[in-house]
Amino acid sequence: MKQLGELRNQYPTLKLIAHSDTDDEKIIKKLWKLGFSKYVLIGNDMKKAIDGVVNGG
């Protein structure tokens, strides 16, 4: 969270979308306080698809 806060301070107009495989209200609230307006919950199928693209599989 500290690094995300620093990134938001350095680039205040940068649009960021947070993503996670953890649906935790505490984390989401912290992200909103940092200025994130979007949050994507990634399930196991999406993680496999991303890994496939990244790793060429």
C-alpha positions in Angstrom: 0.0 0.0 0.0 2.9 2.4 0.7 4.2 2.0 -2.8 0.8 2.6 -4.3 0.4 5.8 -2.2 3.8 7.0 -3.4 2.8 6.3 -7.0 -0.4 8.2 -6.7 1.5 11.1 -5.2 4.1 11.2 -8.0 1.5 10.8 -10.8 -1.8 12.2 -9.5 -3.5 12.1 -12.9 -2.6 8.5 -13.6 -5.6 6.3 -13.8 -5.1 2.9 -12.1 -7.3 -0.1 -11.7 -6.5 -2.4 -8.7 -6.9 -6.1 -9.0 -6.7 -8.9 -6.6 -7.8 -12.5 -5.9 -8.7 -11.5 -2.3 -12.1 -9.9 -1.7 -11.3 -8.1 1.5 -13.2 -5.0 2.5 -10.2 -3.5 4.4 -8.0 -3.6 1.3 -10.7 -2.2 -0.9 -11.3 0.7 1.5 -7.5 1.4 1.6 -7.4 1.5 -2.2 -10.3 3.9 -2.4 -8.6 6.2 0.1 -5.5 6.2 -2.2 -7.8 7.4 -5.1 -8.5 4.2 -6.9 -12.0 4.2 -8.4 -12.1 0.7 -9.9 -11.4 -2.7 -8.4 -11.4 -6.0 -10.3 -11.7 -9.3 -8.4 -9.8 -11.9 -10.3 -10.8 -15.5 -10.0 -8.8 -18.6 -10.6 -9.8 -18.9 -14.2 -8.6 -15.4 -15.0 -5.3 -16.0 -13.2 -4.7 -19.1 -15.4 -5.5 -17.1 -18.5 -3.1 -14.3 -17.5 -0.4 -16.8 -16.6 -0.9 -18.4 -20.0 -0.5 -15.2 -21.9 2.5 -14.1 -19.8 4.2 -17.4 -20.0 3.3 -18.2 -23.6 1.1 -21.2 -22.7 
